[in-house]
């Protein structure tokens, strides 16, 4: 009799373990693996692309936003990612390439398997002014339409701090959001480059909701003064998530409500090799209220 009960008991045990894992996941604020921005490992990629992809996989990450091809062809980079079960979901390019090489950018992004094309800046001299924002709106709408209509890609703009110059009853960042076509232009919120100029990234997510498709997850070192619109801070001011000034849980909660699907860790510091695993551990440990 005992012999026949062994298999059902084992099955029951497995089922119990599965239910337990599901319960634990439901209690987590961030149950999934985050993504990564390739710039985090720019120095490693420059020396060893396959080895750096192995490092990313070893961290449990499969979602990558590439900011460079690192001297690889898009076909070869795609093969290396596919062989490791990694996915390039977003491809970052320069403003100039977006505007002047839109079709080439679209073709490359498609080869990589990306869904998004991203830029992280707008040309300007001195101070970012209305004329710069107006030109960006025109360029974003035009390039975004071509990328969407021809290649099925979504263009996303990544803020870099300087866009929060005051304008009317808001900022020039608000101007960009209000004047770009939501069908062709979406946003990627870099939470540090919103927080440092004095903005609340969670409130931006609440305000603009579904315009946001992705986040750059990073934290600002404690003691660093806010209010700078320069778009610059020392790279080692990027610290392990949860150890800096930004309310990461509030950001994640707001991003969830906005429908954000891609949460890319970007650690620009010289300690990214040791900090990224700690940031992942922090995210995994967050619990729902």
Secondary structure, DSSP 4 states (H G I P E B T S, - for coil): -HHHHHHHHHHHHHHHHHHHHHHHHHHBSS-SPPEEEGGGGHHHHHH-HHHHHHHHHHTT--EEEES--TT--HHHHHHHHHHTT-EEEEEE--HHHHHHSHHHHHHHHHHHT-SEEEE-----SSS--HHHHHHHHHHHHHHHHHHHHHH--EEEEEP-SGGG-EETTEEHHHHHHHHS-TTTEEEEEESHHHHTTT--HHHHHHHHGGGEEEEEE-EEPTTPPP---SS---GGGEE-TTSSSS-HHHHHHHHHHHT--EEEE---STTHHHHHHHHHHHHHH-B--
